[in-house]
Amino acid sequence: RDQCDRSLFADRAGSRKTVHGFVLGLTLREMFSPGRCAQEQVAAGSPTRQPWSSDHDSQLGAGAHHIFARLQLEVAAEAKRGGEPNLLRMLSVLARMSLAERVRSAEMYRAWAQAEASGGLRESLQTGLSTPQEPSQPPSKASRRSLSSSDGKAQPLPAARALAKLGTPEVRAEAVRAALAFSQDNIENQAALVQGGGVGVLVRLAKEATTTVEVHSTIAQIFGTLAKSSSAYAAAIVEEGGVVALVSLIQDTSSVSCGYSLFALTHLASCSNDNKHVLEQAGAIPALVNLLQQGRNELHGYVAGLQYTLVDGITQNQATLVASGGVPALLALAAAGPRDASERAARALAVLALNSAEARDSITREGGVRVLARLVHDRECRYAAATLRQLPAPALSALSPTSSAMVSTV
């Protein structure tokens, strides 16, 4: 079982099916191992169960036979689809659990089912955030990982409800991770999350001072997923105050949550010009300039890309970026950044130079002509050429005839 990593499932469908069947056999054999069951029963203070034999098969009820047959069908379907063996992984975790963990797992699933039947996501999550209480016996990580649907997807809607009610930081983190799994690659689940009021609850959690970096990162991933999927979901994030929360996260330039928040803001800004105004009002532009100056190098290209998106067609945002010191920061990235990041910086500068006399003066004053001319000469960067063409003629007088010709033609 432990040797069946994802490389084994990159082969033909027939091989995948063989491996699926092999792992299922190992899993079931371990689950019903006579020695294991006897040891667990003794450890739990229960009478030792009789060793497993072929006669036990005939003693299984119709429900158990149905479940086993369903497992076989799901395993075969998983193999036929060519995906990873998520169901088998779930069974594998179950097989490694102790008897006590299996009991807790069953109790936890029962609690989730009751939460599913008792109310909506918003009410349950809000209950968990406002009335925290310590669980009498928190479930183990193995128990929580084992509870998945047959297609390998976590079932986080009931999970989030039940887990959030426990209120501990660990459980809240688990609930938010479940909401992320719930919303990824499933538009129906995304709609349920938004319509159930989950966005507002997540925004409130993101603004709490005690929320961990991990939870912040997961919330930012959820918002990025929703904004990328639908402009309506992006509007819900904006309406609930999610932009302010995300902007505050990118101000911590060294945090993992900074990158995820940056991507979420990029998707929000791409949805509408109204969202661009909201980001500017929330202080996103000065925060991005600071991130460009102090943040991790691998994020700089994405920062410049978001700056371009924010200033494209929005005069107020252009003025804010120039006033926030955006021109020197973008020129520094254009001069020293990798090719893609340099071109994104030059693209943002081209928009500024086209529409702002202050930006043109700043580009000239900060030595931008030399930086941009090098991009044109070395990389034939059309955005750098477009920026230079917006500058006054005296600023270009120092260019060589070759560079001047390239600026005109690139």
DRENDRENLUM-438234 format. One line per field, with one value per residue: x, y, z of N, C-alpha, C in turn; residue in one letter; residue number from 1. Coordinates in steps of 0.1 Angstrom, whole numbers. Atoms other than C-alpha are relative to their C-alpha. Layout:
REM DRENDRENLUM-438234
npx X, ...
npy Y, ...
npz Z, ...
capx X, ...
capy Y, ...
capz Z, ...
cpx X, ...
cpy Y, ...
cpz Z, ...
aa A, ...
i NUM, ...
This chain:
REM DRENDRENLUM-438234
npx 8, -8, -8, 8, 1, 7, -7, 5, 13, -2, -1, 12, 12, -1, -9, 6, 10, -7, -6, 11, 4, -11, 1, 12, -2, -9, 7, 11, -7, -5, 12, 6, -10, 4, -9, 2, 13, -1, -8, 8, 11, -5, -5, 12, 8, 11, -3, -8, 8, -4, -8, 8, -1, 9, 14, 5, 6, 14, 7, 2, 13, 2, -5, -15, -2, 2, -10, -12, 2, -1, -14, -7, 4, -7, -14, -1, 3, -12, -11, 4, -1, -14, -4, -7, 8, 4, 8, -9, -7, 9, 0, -13, 0, 9, -6, -11, 5, 3, 15, 5, 1, 12, 12, 1, 4, 15, 7, -2, 9, 14, 2, 0, 13, 10, -1, 5, 15, 5, 0, -8, -14, -2, 4, -9, -13, 1, 1, -13, -9, 4, 2, -9, -1, -10, 6, -4, -11, -2, -4, -13, -1, 3, 14, 5, -4, 7, 14, 1, 10, -6, -8, -12, 2, 4, 14, -2, 12, 3, -12, -2, 10, -3, -14, -1, 7, -10, -5, -15, -8, -3, 12, 3, -9, 5, 13, -3, -6, 11, 7, -8, 2, 14, 2, -9, 4, 14, 8, 12, -5, -4, 13, 6, -8, 3, 14, 1, -5, -13, -9, 0, -6, -14, -6, -1, -11, -13, -3, -2, -14, -6, 0, -13, -5, 6, 14, 0, -4, 11, 11, -4, 2, 14, 4, -5, 7, 13, -1, -4, 11, 12, 0, 10, -6, -10, 8, 3, -12, -1, 11, -2, -12, -11, -12, -8, -7, -11, -10, -8, -8, -11, -9, -10, -7, -7, 10, 5, 13, -1, 1, 14, 8, -3, 7, 14, 2, -1, 13, 10, -2, 3, 15, 7, -6, 5, -9, -13, 2, 1, -14, -8, 5, -4, -14, -8, -11, -12, -5, -6, -13, -9, -3, -9, -13, -5, 5, -8, -3, 9, 13, -1, 7, 14, 3, 0, 12, 12, -1, 5, 15, 6, -1, 5, 13, 5, -9, -3, -10, -13, -6, -3, -13, -11, -2, -5, -14, 1, -9, -13, 1, 2, -13, -10, 3, -3, -14, -7, 8, 0, 7, 14, 3, -4, 10, 12, -3, 0, 14, 7, -5, 5, 13, -2, -6, 10, 11, -4, -12, -8, -7, -11, -10, -7, -8, -12, -8, -6, -8, 8, -4, -10, 5, 9, -7, -7, 10, 3, -12, -3, 11, 10, 13, 9, 5, -11, 0, 12, -3, -9, 7, 8, -8, -4, -12, -13, -4, -5, -11, -12, 0, -7, 8, 6, 10, 11, 7, 7, 12, 10, 5, 4
npy -12, -12, -2, -4, -15, -5, 4, 12, -2, -8, 11, 2, 2, 14, 1, -7, 8, 10, -6, -3, 12, 5, -8, 3, 13, -2, -8, 8, 11, -6, -4, 11, 9, 6, -4, -15, -2, 6, -9, -12, 3, 2, -13, -8, 6, 7, 14, 2, 5, 12, -2, -1, 11, -1, 2, -13, -7, 4, -6, -14, -4, -5, -13, 1, 5, -12, -10, 6, 0, -14, -4, 6, -7, -13, 2, 2, -13, -8, 5, -3, -14, -2, -9, 6, 9, -8, 9, 10, -7, -1, 13, 3, -7, 7, 13, -3, -6, 9, 2, -12, -10, 3, -4, -15, -4, 2, -10, -12, 0, -2, -14, -8, 2, -8, -15, -2, 0, -10, -14, -5, -2, -13, 1, 9, -5, -12, 6, 5, -11, -9, 8, 10, 8, 11, 13, 9, 9, -4, 11, 1, -4, 12, 2, -11, 3, 12, -3, -6, 6, 11, -5, -6, -14, -1, -4, -10, -8, 5, 0, -14, -3, 7, -4, -14, 0, 3, -13, -1, -5, 12, 4, -11, 2, 12, -3, -9, 9, 7, -9, -1, 12, 0, -10, 1, 7, 5, -13, 2, -2, -14, -7, 3, -8, -14, -2, 3, -10, 4, -11, -9, 6, 1, -14, -3, 8, -5, -13, 3, -1, 13, 9, 4, -3, 11, -3, -12, 5, 8, -9, -8, 10, 2, -12, 0, 10, -6, -12, 5, 8, -8, -14, -1, 4, -11, -11, 4, -2, -15, -5, 5, -6, 9, -7, -6, 11, 4, -10, 1, 12, -2, -9, 8, 4, 12, 11, 9, -4, -12, 4, 4, -12, -8, 6, -3, -14, -1, 5, -10, -12, 4, 2, -12, -13, -4, 7, -7, -11, 5, 4, -13, -6, 8, -2, 11, -5, -2, 13, 7, -6, 6, 14, 0, -4, 8, 13, 10, -2, 8, -7, -13, 0, 0, -13, -9, 4, -5, -14, -3, 2, -10, -13, 0, -7, -6, -12, -2, 10, -5, -11, 6, 8, -10, -7, 10, 4, 12, -1, 5, 14, 7, -1, 9, 13, 1, 1, 12, 12, 9, -5, -2, -11, -13, -3, -5, -14, -9, -2, -9, -14, -5, -5, -12, -10, -4, -7, -8, -8, 3, 12, -3, -8, 9, 10, -7, -4, 12, 7, 10, 1, 10, 13, 5, 2, 13, 10, 0, 5, 14, 10, -5, -1, -9, -9, -10, -9, -8, -10, -10, -8, -10, -10, -11, 2, -3, 11, 11, -5, 7, 14, 2, 1, 14, 1, -8, 7, 12, -5, -4, 12, 12
npz 0, -1, 12, 11, 2, 12, 12, 4, 6, 12, 10, 7, -8, -5, -12, -12, -6, -8, -12, -9, -6, -9, -12, -7, -7, -12, -10, -6, -8, -12, -8, -6, -4, -13, -11, -2, -7, -13, -8, -3, -9, -13, -5, -4, -11, 5, 3, 12, 11, 5, 12, 12, 9, 11, -4, -5, 11, 1, -12, 2, 4, 14, 1, 1, 14, 9, -1, 6, 14, 4, 0, 12, 12, 0, 3, 15, 6, -2, 10, 14, 2, 1, -11, -11, -8, -12, -9, -6, -10, -11, -7, -6, -13, -9, -4, -9, -12, -11, -2, -6, 10, 8, -7, 0, 14, 2, -7, 6, 11, -5, -3, 13, 6, -8, 3, 14, -1, -10, 3, 11, -2, -7, -14, -7, -2, -9, -13, -3, -2, -11, -13, 0, -11, 2, 2, -11, 5, 14, 9, 5, 14, 9, 0, 8, 13, 6, 3, 13, 9, 8, 11, -5, -4, -14, -1, -10, -4, -13, -8, -5, -11, -12, -5, -4, -13, -11, -3, -3, 12, 9, 6, 9, 12, 7, 7, 12, 11, 6, 9, 12, 8, 4, 10, 11, 12, 0, 0, -9, -14, -1, -1, -13, -10, 1, -3, -14, -9, -4, 3, -11, -12, 3, -1, -14, -5, 5, -7, -14, -4, -4, 11, 4, 14, 8, 3, 9, 13, 5, 3, 12, 11, 3, 7, 14, 8, 3, 9, 13, 5, 4, -4, -10, -13, -3, -6, -14, -8, -2, -8, -13, -6, 2, 5, -11, -6, 9, 1, -13, 0, 9, -6, -6, 12, -1, -3, 11, 4, 9, 14, 3, -1, 12, 11, -2, 4, 14, 6, -3, 8, 14, 2, 4, -4, -14, -9, 0, -8, -13, -5, -3, -13, -12, -2, 6, 8, -8, -5, 11, 2, -11, 3, 11, -6, -11, 1, 5, 14, 9, 1, 6, 13, -2, -5, 12, 8, -7, 1, 14, 0, -8, 6, 14, 2, -12, -2, -14, -4, 6, -8, -13, 2, 1, -13, -10, 3, 8, 12, -3, -3, 13, 8, -6, 4, 14, 2, -6, -1, 11, 12, -1, -9, 6, 10, -7, -5, 11, 5, -10, 3, 13, -3, -8, 9, 10, -6, -11, 2, -12, 2, 10, -7, -10, 8, 5, -12, -7, 8, 6, 15, 2, -4, 10, 12, -1, 3, 14, 7, -3, 0, 9, -8, 6, -11, -3, 12, -1, -11, 5, 10, -7, -6, 8, 9, -7, -8, 8, 8, -3, 5, 12, 12, 1, -10, 5, 11, -5, -7, 10, 8, -8
capx 0, 27, 46, 17, 25, 12, 38, 22, -10, 5, 4, -23, -59, -54, -24, -42, -71, -47, -30, -64, -75, -42, -44, -80, -71, -43, -65, -94, -70, -55, -89, -101, -68, -76, -45, -51, -88, -80, -53, -76, -105, -83, -67, -102, -114, -138, -142, -118, -135, -133, -106, -118, -125, -143, -174, -177, -186, -219, -226, -224, -257, -272, -262, -225, -226, -240, -214, -186, -200, -203, -167, -156, -177, -162, -127, -133, -148, -118, -94, -114, -114, -76, -74, -55, -67, -84, -109, -82, -62, -92, -95, -58, -61, -91, -71, -43, -66, -69, -103, -107, -100, -126, -151, -143, -145, -180, -190, -176, -194, -226, -221, -214, -246, -266, -251, -260, -296, -298, -290, -271, -234, -236, -254, -231, -199, -210, -219, -184, -167, -187, -192, -160, -158, -133, -142, -142, -120, -107, -105, -72, -58, -61, -97, -104, -85, -104, -138, -141, -166, -161, -147, -120, -135, -137, -172, -165, -200, -211, -175, -172, -204, -195, -158, -164, -188, -158, -142, -105, -78, -69, -105, -111, -81, -95, -129, -114, -92, -124, -141, -112, -115, -152, -149, -121, -131, -168, -191, -221, -201, -188, -224, -235, -206, -214, -252, -248, -231, -197, -179, -189, -179, -145, -139, -147, -123, -96, -99, -96, -63, -58, -62, -31, -10, -22, -58, -52, -35, -64, -90, -70, -70, -107, -113, -90, -108, -142, -131, -115, -147, -173, -176, -207, -187, -160, -188, -198, -162, -161, -195, -185, -153, -129, -107, -97, -88, -67, -49, -39, -25, -2, 13, 31, 56, 73, 42, 30, -4, 9, 13, -22, -37, -19, -34, -69, -66, -55, -86, -108, -93, -97, -135, -145, -133, -155, -133, -102, -116, -124, -88, -74, -97, -86, -49, -38, -16, 8, 9, 18, 46, 60, 57, 76, 104, 106, 87, 100, 116, 93, 63, 76, 63, 29, 29, 38, 10, -16, -3, -9, -44, -52, -40, -53, -81, -84, -70, -73, -53, -26, -22, -22, 6, 27, 22, 31, 65, 54, 76, 110, 99, 88, 120, 141, 122, 125, 162, 171, 142, 138, 124, 88, 88, 107, 81, 52, 69, 74, 38, 26, 50, 37, 2, 14, 35, 6, -18, 3, 27, 39, 47, 67, 86, 94, 105, 130, 141, 148, 169, 142, 154, 185, 167, 140, 164, 184, 152, 144, 180, 185, 151, 131, 105, 76, 63, 96, 95, 60, 70, 99, 77, 56, 85, 95, 121, 148, 147, 156, 185, 211, 200, 222, 210, 205, 185, 164, 156, 146, 123, 105, 101, 97
capy 0, 25, 19, 28, 65, 86, 74, 40, 55, 73, 40, 25, 22, -16, -12, 13, -10, -38, -16, -4, -39, -48, -19, -26, -62, -51, -25, -49, -76, -52, -39, -74, -89, -115, -106, -68, -71, -94, -70, -40, -57, -68, -33, -18, -42, -60, -97, -110, -115, -148, -151, -142, -170, -176, -186, -150, -139, -157, -140, -105, -87, -75, -40, -50, -69, -38, -15, -39, -42, -4, 0, -24, -4, 29, 16, 4, 37, 55, 34, 39, 77, 75, 97, 92, 65, 89, 63, 38, 64, 70, 33, 30, 57, 39, 6, 22, 37, 21, 8, 39, 61, 43, 49, 86, 88, 73, 97, 126, 117, 114, 149, 162, 146, 162, 196, 191, 185, 213, 245, 266, 272, 308, 300, 271, 288, 320, 298, 283, 317, 334, 306, 287, 257, 229, 195, 167, 145, 161, 138, 126, 139, 104, 103, 137, 127, 95, 112, 118, 110, 81, 103, 116, 150, 161, 168, 201, 217, 195, 193, 231, 233, 207, 217, 254, 247, 233, 267, 258, 273, 238, 230, 264, 258, 224, 239, 266, 239, 220, 250, 253, 217, 222, 252, 241, 230, 227, 256, 241, 240, 275, 288, 270, 286, 321, 317, 302, 333, 317, 347, 370, 345, 340, 378, 381, 353, 369, 402, 385, 392, 356, 341, 322, 327, 293, 302, 336, 318, 294, 321, 341, 309, 305, 342, 338, 307, 324, 356, 337, 316, 343, 381, 376, 358, 386, 411, 392, 393, 431, 437, 417, 437, 411, 436, 454, 420, 410, 443, 440, 406, 418, 443, 415, 410, 380, 359, 330, 345, 376, 357, 341, 375, 391, 365, 370, 408, 403, 382, 408, 437, 418, 415, 452, 488, 493, 467, 486, 517, 496, 483, 519, 531, 502, 513, 485, 507, 520, 484, 471, 496, 485, 449, 457, 473, 448, 417, 384, 384, 357, 380, 411, 402, 395, 428, 447, 428, 438, 474, 475, 461, 487, 517, 506, 530, 544, 580, 582, 549, 563, 594, 573, 550, 580, 597, 565, 562, 536, 549, 544, 510, 499, 512, 492, 461, 468, 472, 442, 418, 387, 390, 385, 408, 435, 434, 437, 467, 483, 477, 495, 524, 526, 532, 558, 576, 578, 594, 613, 642, 636, 601, 612, 637, 610, 585, 610, 622, 587, 577, 557, 565, 545, 516, 514, 519, 489, 468, 478, 471, 438, 423, 443, 450, 467, 482, 499, 513, 525, 542, 560, 572, 591, 611, 645, 647, 664, 634, 611, 632, 610, 578, 564, 564, 526, 528, 557, 536, 506, 528, 539, 504, 479
capz 0, 10, -22, -44, -50, -78, -102, -103, -115, -145, -165, -186, -174, -171, -148, -127, -123, -112, -87, -74, -68, -52, -28, -20, -11, 12, 29, 35, 47, 72, 83, 91, 102, 130, 150, 147, 157, 186, 199, 196, 213, 242, 245, 246, 273, 250, 244, 218, 184, 168, 140, 106, 82, 50, 69, 82, 47, 48, 82, 68, 65, 32, 41, 45, 12, -5, 9, -2, -36, -38, -28, -56, -82, -70, -71, -107, -116, -101, -122, -153, -149, -147, -116, -84, -60, -36, -23, -17, 2, 24, 31, 37, 64, 79, 79, 99, 125, 159, 171, 193, 164, 143, 170, 172, 134, 134, 161, 143, 111, 130, 143, 108, 96, 124, 116, 79, 89, 115, 97, 72, 68, 79, 112, 121, 113, 131, 161, 160, 158, 185, 211, 212, 235, 241, 227, 252, 229, 197, 167, 155, 122, 107, 117, 100, 69, 65, 61, 24, -3, -27, -54, -31, -25, 11, 24, 41, 42, 71, 83, 85, 105, 130, 133, 136, 166, 185, 183, 189, 166, 153, 145, 129, 106, 97, 89, 66, 48, 43, 28, 4, -7, -9, -33, -56, -91, -83, -93, -74, -42, -48, -52, -20, -1, -13, -10, 25, 38, 40, 25, 53, 80, 63, 61, 98, 106, 85, 105, 139, 156, 167, 133, 122, 91, 78, 81, 65, 36, 32, 33, 6, -16, -12, -22, -52, -63, -60, -77, -106, -110, -112, -111, -90, -63, -66, -59, -28, -15, -21, -5, 26, 31, 18, 0, 32, 47, 17, 15, 52, 45, 16, 40, 58, 30, 44, 51, 30, 31, 12, -21, -19, -10, -40, -64, -49, -53, -89, -97, -80, -99, -132, -127, -131, -129, -98, -81, -91, -74, -43, -41, -44, -16, 6, 2, -21, -43, -16, -2, -36, -40, -6, -16, -48, -27, 2, -8, -20, -55, -69, -63, -80, -114, -101, -82, -114, -132, -106, -107, -145, -140, -114, -135, -169, -177, -142, -139, -101, -97, -120, -99, -67, -81, -91, -58, -39, -55, -80, -109, -92, -79, -114, -130, -105, -114, -151, -147, -125, -127, -148, -183, -175, -145, -164, -192, -167, -151, -185, -194, -162, -170, -205, -192, -167, -194, -218, -193, -168, -172, -136, -145, -176, -155, -129, -155, -170, -135, -122, -151, -168, -204, -200, -183, -209, -238, -226, -226, -261, -273, -255, -254, -280, -253, -270, -237, -230, -266, -261, -228, -245, -273, -248, -234, -246, -274, -252, -229, -257, -271, -254, -272, -299, -335, -333, -301, -315, -346, -325, -303, -334, -349, -320
cpx 9, 8, -8, -2, -6, 7, -5, -13, 1, 1, -14, -12, 0, 9, -6, -11, 6, 5, -12, -5, 10, -1, -12, 1, 8, -7, -10, 6, 5, -11, -6, 10, -4, 9, -2, -13, 1, 7, -8, -11, 5, 5, -12, -8, -12, 3, 7, -9, 6, 8, -9, 3, -10, -15, -6, -7, -15, -8, -2, -14, -1, 6, 15, 4, -1, 11, 13, -1, 1, 14, 7, -4, 7, 15, 2, -2, 12, 11, -4, 1, 15, 5, 8, -9, -5, -8, 9, 9, -8, -1, 13, 1, -9, 6, 11, -5, -2, -15, -6, -2, -11, -13, -2, -4, -14, -8, 0, -9, -14, -3, -1, -14, -11, 1, -5, -15, -5, 0, 10, 15, 3, -2, 10, 14, 0, 0, 14, 9, -4, -1, 10, -1, 9, -7, 5, 11, 2, 4, 14, 1, -3, -15, -6, 3, -8, -14, 0, -11, 7, 8, 12, -1, -4, -15, -1, -12, -4, 12, 2, -10, 3, 13, 0, -7, 10, 8, 15, 7, 3, -12, -4, 8, -5, -13, 3, 7, -11, -8, 8, -2, -14, -2, 8, -6, -14, -9, -12, 4, 3, -13, -6, 8, -4, -15, -3, 6, 14, 11, 1, 6, 15, 7, 1, 11, 13, 4, 3, 15, 7, 1, 15, 3, -6, -14, -2, 3, -11, -11, 3, -2, -14, -5, 5, -7, -14, 0, 3, -12, -11, 1, -10, 6, 11, -8, -4, 12, 2, -10, 2, 13, 13, 12, 9, 8, 12, 11, 8, 9, 13, 10, 11, 8, 7, -9, -4, -13, 0, -2, -14, -9, 2, -8, -15, -3, 1, -13, -11, 1, -3, -15, -7, 8, -5, 9, 13, -1, 0, 14, 8, -4, 5, 15, 8, 12, 12, 5, 7, 14, 10, 3, 10, 14, 6, -5, 9, 1, -10, -14, 0, -7, -15, -5, -1, -12, -12, 0, -5, -15, -7, 0, -6, -14, -6, 9, 4, 11, 13, 6, 4, 13, 12, 4, 6, 14, 0, 10, 14, 0, -1, 13, 11, -3, 3, 15, 7, -9, 1, -9, -15, -4, 4, -11, -13, 2, 0, -14, -8, 5, -5, -14, 1, 6, -10, -10, 4, 13, 9, 8, 12, 12, 8, 8, 14, 9, 7, 9, -6, 3, 10, -4, -8, 7, 8, -10, -4, 12, 3, -11, -11, -14, -8, -6, 10, 0, -12, 1, 9, -6, -9, 8, 4, 13, 13, 5, 7, 13, 13, 0, 9, -9, -7, -12, -12, -8, -8, -12, -11, -6, -5, -14
cpy 13, 2, 5, 15, 3, -5, -14, 1, 9, -10, -2, -3, -14, -2, 7, -8, -12, 5, 4, -12, -6, 7, -3, -13, 2, 8, -8, -11, 6, 4, -12, -11, -6, 5, 15, 2, -5, 9, 12, -3, -2, 14, 9, -6, -7, -14, -2, -6, -12, 3, 0, -12, 2, -1, 14, 7, -2, 6, 15, 3, 5, 14, 0, -4, 12, 10, -5, 0, 14, 5, -6, 8, 14, -1, -2, 13, 10, -3, 4, 15, 4, 10, -7, -8, 6, -9, -10, 7, 2, -13, -4, 7, -7, -13, 2, 5, -11, -1, 12, 11, -2, 4, 15, 5, -2, 11, 14, 1, 2, 15, 9, -2, 7, 15, 3, 1, 12, 14, 3, 2, 12, -1, -9, 6, 12, -5, -4, 12, 8, -7, -11, -9, -12, -13, -9, -9, 4, -11, 0, 5, -11, -1, 11, -3, -11, 3, 7, -8, -10, 5, 8, 14, 0, 5, 12, 9, -4, 1, 14, 4, -6, 5, 14, 1, -3, 12, 1, 4, -12, -3, 11, -1, -11, 4, 9, -8, -8, 8, 2, -12, 0, 9, -2, -9, -5, 13, -1, 3, 15, 9, -3, 7, 14, 2, -3, 10, -3, 11, 10, -6, -1, 14, 3, -7, 6, 13, -2, 0, -13, -10, -3, 3, -11, 2, 12, -5, -8, 8, 8, -10, -1, 13, 0, -10, 5, 11, -4, -7, 9, 14, 2, -3, 11, 11, -3, 2, 15, 5, -4, 6, -8, 7, 6, -11, -4, 10, 0, -12, 2, 10, -7, -7, -13, -12, -8, 5, 12, -4, -4, 12, 8, -6, 3, 14, 1, -5, 10, 12, -3, 0, 13, 12, 5, -7, 7, 13, -4, -3, 13, 6, -8, 1, -11, 5, 3, -14, -8, 6, -5, -14, -1, 4, -10, -14, -10, 1, -7, 6, 12, 1, 0, 14, 10, -3, 6, 16, 5, -1, 12, 14, 1, 5, 7, 12, 1, -10, 4, 10, -6, -8, 9, 6, -9, -5, -12, 0, -5, -15, -9, 0, -9, -14, -2, -2, -13, -13, -10, 5, 3, 11, 13, 5, 5, 14, 10, 3, 10, 14, 6, 7, 14, 12, 6, 10, 11, 8, -2, -13, 1, 7, -10, -10, 6, 3, -12, -9, -11, -2, -10, -14, -6, -2, -13, -12, -1, -6, -15, -10, 4, 0, 11, 10, 10, 10, 10, 11, 12, 9, 11, 11, 11, -2, 3, -12, -11, 4, -8, -14, 0, -1, -14, -1, 9, -7, -11, 5, 3, -12, -12, 2
cpz 0, -12, -12, 0, -13, -13, -6, -8, -13, -12, -7, 9, 6, 12, 12, 6, 8, 13, 10, 7, 10, 13, 8, 8, 12, 11, 7, 9, 14, 9, 8, 4, 14, 12, 4, 8, 14, 9, 4, 10, 15, 6, 4, 11, -5, -2, -13, -11, -6, -13, -12, -9, -11, 4, 4, -12, -1, 12, -2, -4, -14, -1, -2, -14, -10, 1, -7, -15, -6, 0, -13, -13, 0, -3, -15, -7, 1, -10, -14, -4, -2, 10, 10, 8, 13, 10, 7, 11, 13, 8, 6, 14, 10, 5, 11, 13, 11, 2, 6, -10, -10, 6, 0, -14, -2, 7, -6, -13, 3, 3, -12, -7, 7, -3, -14, 0, 8, -4, -11, 4, 8, 15, 7, 1, 9, 15, 5, 3, 12, 13, 0, 13, -3, -2, 10, -5, -15, -9, -4, -14, -9, -1, -10, -15, -7, -5, -13, -8, -9, -11, 5, 5, 15, 1, 11, 4, 14, 9, 6, 11, 13, 6, 6, 14, 11, 4, 3, -12, -9, -8, -10, -13, -8, -8, -12, -11, -6, -9, -13, -9, -6, -13, -13, -11, 1, 1, 9, 14, 3, 2, 14, 11, 0, 5, 15, 9, 4, -2, 12, 13, -2, 1, 15, 7, -4, 8, 14, 2, 3, -11, -5, -14, -9, -4, -9, -14, -7, -4, -13, -12, -3, -8, -14, -9, -4, -10, -14, -7, -5, 5, 11, 14, 4, 7, 14, 9, 3, 10, 15, 7, -2, -5, 11, 7, -8, -1, 13, 0, -9, 7, 8, -11, 1, 3, -12, -5, -10, -14, -3, 0, -13, -12, 1, -4, -15, -7, 2, -9, -15, -3, -5, 4, 13, 10, 1, 9, 15, 6, 3, 13, 12, 2, -7, -8, 8, 5, -11, -3, 11, -2, -11, 5, 10, -1, -6, -15, -9, -1, -8, -13, 1, 6, -11, -9, 6, -1, -14, 0, 7, -7, -14, 0, 12, 4, 15, 5, -5, 8, 13, -1, -1, 13, 11, -3, -9, -12, 3, 3, -13, -8, 6, -4, -15, -3, 5, 0, -11, -11, 1, 9, -6, -10, 7, 5, -11, -5, 9, -3, -13, 2, 7, -9, -10, 6, 10, -2, 12, -2, -10, 6, 9, -7, -5, 12, 6, -9, -8, -15, -2, 3, -11, -14, -1, -3, -14, -8, 2, -1, -10, 7, -6, 10, 3, -12, 1, 11, -5, -10, 6, 7, -9, -8, 7, 9, -7, -8, 2, -7, -13, -12, -1, 10, -4, -11, 6, 8, -9, -6, 9, 5
aa R, D, Q, C, D, R, S, L, F, A, D, R, A, G, S, R, K, T, V, H, G, F, V, L, G, L, T, L, R, E, M, F, S, P, G, R, C, A, Q, E, Q, V, A, A, G, S, P, T, R, Q, P, W, S, S, D, H, D, S, Q, L, G, A, G, A, H, H, I, F, A, R, L, Q, L, E, V, A, A, E, A, K, R, G, G, E, P, N, L, L, R, M, L, S, V, L, A, R, M, S, L, A, E, R, V, R, S, A, E, M, Y, R, A, W, A, Q, A, E, A, S, G, G, L, R, E, S, L, Q, T, G, L, S, T, P, Q, E, P, S, Q, P, P, S, K, A, S, R, R, S, L, S, S, S, D, G, K, A, Q, P, L, P, A, A, R, A, L, A, K, L, G, T, P, E, V, R, A, E, A, V, R, A, A, L, A, F, S, Q, D, N, I, E, N, Q, A, A, L, V, Q, G, G, G, V, G, V, L, V, R, L, A, K, E, A, T, T, T, V, E, V, H, S, T, I, A, Q, I, F, G, T, L, A, K, S, S, S, A, Y, A, A, A, I, V, E, E, G, G, V, V, A, L, V, S, L, I, Q, D, T, S, S, V, S, C, G, Y, S, L, F, A, L, T, H, L, A, S, C, S, N, D, N, K, H, V, L, E, Q, A, G, A, I, P, A, L, V, N, L, L, Q, Q, G, R, N, E, L, H, G, Y, V, A, G, L, Q, Y, T, L, V, D, G, I, T, Q, N, Q, A, T, L, V, A, S, G, G, V, P, A, L, L, A, L, A, A, A, G, P, R, D, A, S, E, R, A, A, R, A, L, A, V, L, A, L, N, S, A, E, A, R, D, S, I, T, R, E, G, G, V, R, V, L, A, R, L, V, H, D, R, E, C, R, Y, A, A, A, T, L, R, Q, L, P, A, P, A, L, S, A, L, S, P, T, S, S, A, M, V, S, T, V
i 1, 2, 3, 4, 5, 6, 7, 8, 9, 10, 11, 12, 13, 14, 15, 16, 17, 18, 19, 20, 21, 22, 23, 24, 25, 26, 27, 28, 29, 30, 31, 32, 33, 34, 35, 36, 37, 38, 39, 40, 41, 42, 43, 44, 45, 46, 47, 48, 49, 50, 51, 52, 53, 54, 55, 56, 57, 58, 59, 60, 61, 62, 63, 64, 65, 66, 67, 68, 69, 70, 71, 72, 73, 74, 75, 76, 77, 78, 79, 80, 81, 82, 83, 84, 85, 86, 87, 88, 89, 90, 91, 92, 93, 94, 95, 96, 97, 98, 99, 100, 101, 102, 103, 104, 105, 106, 107, 108, 109, 110, 111, 112, 113, 114, 115, 116, 117, 118, 119, 120, 121, 122, 123, 124, 125, 126, 127, 128, 129, 130, 131, 132, 133, 134, 135, 136, 137, 138, 139, 140, 141, 142, 143, 144, 145, 146, 147, 148, 149, 150, 151, 152, 153, 154, 155, 156, 157, 158, 159, 160, 161, 162, 163, 164, 165, 166, 167, 168, 169, 170, 171, 172, 173, 174, 175, 176, 177, 178, 179, 180, 181, 182, 183, 184, 185, 186, 187, 188, 189, 190, 191, 192, 193, 194, 195, 196, 197, 198, 199, 200, 201, 202, 203, 204, 205, 206, 207, 208, 209, 210, 211, 212, 213, 214, 215, 216, 217, 218, 219, 220, 221, 222, 223, 224, 225, 226, 227, 228, 229, 230, 231, 232, 233, 234, 235, 236, 237, 238, 239, 240, 241, 242, 243, 244, 245, 246, 247, 248, 249, 250, 251, 252, 253, 254, 255, 256, 257, 258, 259, 260, 261, 262, 263, 264, 265, 266, 267, 268, 269, 270, 271, 272, 273, 274, 275, 276, 277, 278, 279, 280, 281, 282, 283, 284, 285, 286, 287, 288, 289, 290, 291, 292, 293, 294, 295, 296, 297, 298, 299, 300, 301, 302, 303, 304, 305, 306, 307, 308, 309, 310, 311, 312, 313, 314, 315, 316, 317, 318, 319, 320, 321, 322, 323, 324, 325, 326, 327, 328, 329, 330, 331, 332, 333, 334, 335, 336, 337, 338, 339, 340, 341, 342, 343, 344, 345, 346, 347, 348, 349, 350, 351, 352, 353, 354, 355, 356, 357, 358, 359, 360, 361, 362, 363, 364, 365, 366, 367, 368, 369, 370, 371, 372, 373, 374, 375, 376, 377, 378, 379, 380, 381, 382, 383, 384, 385, 386, 387, 388, 389, 390, 391, 392, 393, 394, 395, 396, 397, 398, 399, 400, 401, 402, 403, 404, 405, 406, 407, 408, 409, 410
